[in-house]
Amino acid sequence: MSGTTENRNLSGYRAVWLFAMFDLPTDTKRARKDYTIFRKRLMKDGFAMVQYSVYVRHCASEENAQVHYKRVKGFLPPEGEVRLLQITDKQYGRMEIFWGKKRKPTPAAPKQLELF
């Protein structure tokens, strides 16, 4: 088996990042409650805020990302817009973060335990 074929077969196990970006209404008491519930469920599922209304979660594989993708779809709020985006670990590492005109380093991926 060639190295290229082997790499393709293992590609499903590469780490990925799942972004949840949302714009939810907060104009009524009920809407604010739905917003809070959605945000808390994201955090309970391991997402961390990177900007207002932008949350990200590190996933060990694409299969693991699909689990969280389906989970988020299961607790979508009744109103508003939610976008889910999956990118590779390599793409995430290319992200540039700026504070004013100064660049900050991209946060490193969390350490993963390997079980055999």
C-alpha positions in Angstrom: 0.0 0.0 0.0 1.4 3.4 -0.9 2.0 6.2 1.7 -0.5 8.4 -0.1 -3.3 5.8 0.1 -2.5 5.2 3.8 -2.7 9.0 4.5 -6.1 9.2 2.8 -7.4 6.3 4.9 -6.2 8.0 8.1 -7.5 11.4 7.1 -10.9 10.8 8.8 -9.1 10.7 12.1 -7.4 14.1 11.8 -8.3 16.7 14.4 -10.9 19.3 13.4 -12.4 22.4 14.9 -16.2 23.0 14.9 -17.4 26.6 15.0 -20.8 27.7 16.1 -21.7 31.3 15.0 -25.1 32.7 15.8 -27.3 35.8 15.7 -30.2 35.3 18.1 -32.9 37.8 19.1 -32.9 39.2 22.6 -35.8 41.6 22.3 -38.2 39.7 24.6 -37.8 37.9 27.9 -38.5 34.6 26.2 -35.9 35.3 23.4 -33.3 36.2 26.0 -34.0 33.0 27.9 -33.7 30.9 24.6 -30.4 32.7 23.9 -29.1 31.9 27.4 -30.2 28.2 27.2 -28.5 27.8 23.8 -25.3 29.5 24.9 -25.1 27.3 28.1 -25.7 24.1 26.1 -22.9 25.0 23.8 -20.5 25.5 26.7 -21.8 22.3 28.4 -20.9 20.5 25.1 -17.3 21.8 25.3 -17.5 24.9 23.1 -15.6 28.0 24.2 -16.3 31.6 23.3 -13.7 33.1 20.9 -15.8 36.2 20.2 -19.3 37.4 21.0 -21.6 34.9 19.4 -18.7 32.8 18.0 -17.9 29.5 19.8 -15.4 26.8 18.9 -14.8 23.2 19.9 -11.8 21.0 19.3 -12.7 17.6 18.0 -10.3 14.6 17.8 -11.7 13.5 14.5 -14.3 14.3 11.8 -16.5 11.5 13.3 -16.3 13.2 16.7 -17.2 16.6 15.1 -20.3 15.0 13.5 -21.5 13.9 17.0 -21.3 17.5 18.2 -22.7 18.9 15.0 -25.8 16.7 15.4 -26.0 17.6 19.1 -26.0 21.3 18.4 -28.7 20.8 15.7 -30.8 19.1 18.4 -30.9 22.1 20.7 -31.2 24.9 18.2 -33.4 27.8 19.5 -36.8 28.4 17.9 -35.7 31.9 16.4 -32.5 33.4 15.0 -29.7 32.2 12.8 -27.0 29.6 13.7 -24.1 28.6 11.4 -21.9 25.6 12.0 -18.5 25.4 10.3 -15.9 22.7 10.4 -12.2 23.3 9.6 -9.1 21.2 9.9 -6.5 21.7 12.7 -4.0 22.9 10.1 -6.5 25.6 8.9 -7.2 26.7 12.5 -3.4 27.0 13.0 -3.3 29.5 10.2 -5.8 31.8 11.9 -4.4 35.3 12.6 -5.7 37.1 15.6 -5.2 40.9 16.0 -5.6 43.2 19.0 -5.6 46.6 17.3 -2.7 46.4 14.9 -0.7 43.9 17.0 -0.9 40.2 16.1 -1.5 37.7 18.9 -0.5 34.0 18.6 -3.2 31.5 17.8 -4.1 29.4 20.8 -2.8 25.9 20.7 -5.0 22.9 20.4 -5.8 21.2 23.7 -3.8 18.1 24.7 -5.5 14.9 23.7 -5.1 11.7 25.6 -4.4 8.7 23.4 -5.8 5.4 24.5 -4.7 2.1 22.9 
